[in-house]
Amino acid sequence: MGAVLLVAASPLLATTATAEPVPDHPALGAVFPLGDHSAPKTGYKELAPGVTYRVFTQGAASDVWTVWVRYADGQELTTAESTATARAAELRTAEFGDARVVPVKSPATADTYAQTFYGVHVGSYATVTEAKALQAELKAQGFADSRVLYTAETNPDSRGPWQIRVITVRPDAQVDLRAEHGANVSGSDTVRQLSASAGALAAVNGTEFDIKSVNNTHFMDHEGVPQGLYMKNNVLLGAPNNGRTALLLNTAGGGHRITEVKSRTWITAPDGTTRDVDGINRVAGQILGCGGVGDDFRKTAAEGNVPRLDPWRNGTCYDPNEIVVFRPEWGADTPAPADEWAGTRVTEVVLNGNWDVLHLRDAPGPIPAGGRVLQGVGKGGEWLRALKTGDRVTPRTSVTDMAGNPVTASALAAFGGGTPALMRDGRVWLNPAANGTAHVSCALPAPVTGCRPSGVLTARHPRTLAGISPEGHLMLVTIDGRNPQAGVGVTLPEAARVMEWLGARDAVGLGSGGDTTLMVENSLYNRPWDQWEDTAPRERAVSNAVVVVKRP
């Protein structure tokens, strides 16, 4: 079947006398994969027949506050130990005697090689206030580019603490697993709002998205637009960054999958000419996460515009010659194209639900109820201008795994992963290069000369994870982070080991960081934490959510 085109945390639960059925717990004898590997404290609750909640807590605060001083190029890491040594010496000459080189080891994966990076830290303090005072001193001495952090972020020997929460849904549970977004896919809502709207038994945050942030310098003014694949009830509402790993619920034949996904959407005019559609429900001309089709390129300082059709998590690609289709789920009106192409001609073809052309226009405008709008810029606009009122356009869409097998089904809910795959066929297996999350050029085979470093595999963050057990049970997992007293988070390799410990066969991450949220029975069960120095939970508005809803 083809796809349709488109707070305060709750107290920990005490262990109850309720019998806990296999396999809703780690395998017998499995050693906790974090910290000193001691057995965690546990809590358990049955939410509904076939749906359980578990919580695991382990470890205690053992790290310190410090200041991470960046290099002249603005990076926190370098592949050259000599560069780090020189930076530390520069700081010591300026009488910051506690400057030290910190090695950060990124492990090998299925498609990246191992690499050691080097950062420079200054100071060791018990409180964030002391570290911020040092940061101010550094700035006064000319070292303005730095940040305060808790060393658990990259310390491989951290003792935690950790808080891991798991919702397990068995195949026979009388619940529905759905995708849920707010009033439109171009906006954002908290998981609390999305859970309440769906009447959910439980809910976690879904895809990563375009977020308004000082760290997102290419924000496209529509917070909440999914980064990559998003499908609700088999309707394609966000096209995948082709090749990235995704969570697929209610797939053909029943059950769930975690696999790499690609899509193609194309339209045929009455004269038989065919044109690929570049995007679904996103700003034309700019592609968050790359991995598109057509004339996409990324900008580089050294090489200029470089063609790029592979994914690049949180990266930005551009295309001056696009057609993007907007469904009513986008919102009331189509958006203007990306700022990059401001002033260029825009052509829109307004369609009814049968894809009959109602009229053409030269500017963004309303999306008709039940209809569609095709927006074109550059060569895409030229193609659209050949259409006329009364023409019928024929749309086609395929959503497949990388082998070309369709993944769609009538109730499919699909979420583009925010991480590489974490497990495949019962073993820890990460593919960051395929997901555009490698330390850039550090993909196999190893380049002749170094690569730009990234902490994607080495930094601990809050995580929302999804796993599927050999028995077909879906696990929705949140791991709190950036909170020295409650939870320091996990790296991606640690996340993989946690999912292995929980008994997953396949696993992937969803949104992470400040996105990570778990709602159970209309109550916030975890501690969403945005920054290390925050002092209270903060529920972030997100793009969409995975919801578990009781059947009537």
Summary of the structure (lengths in Angstrom):
residues: 552
radius of gyration: 24.1
end to end distance: 27.0
largest distance: 76.3
contacts: 2002
relative contact order: 0.19
helix: 11%
strand: 37%
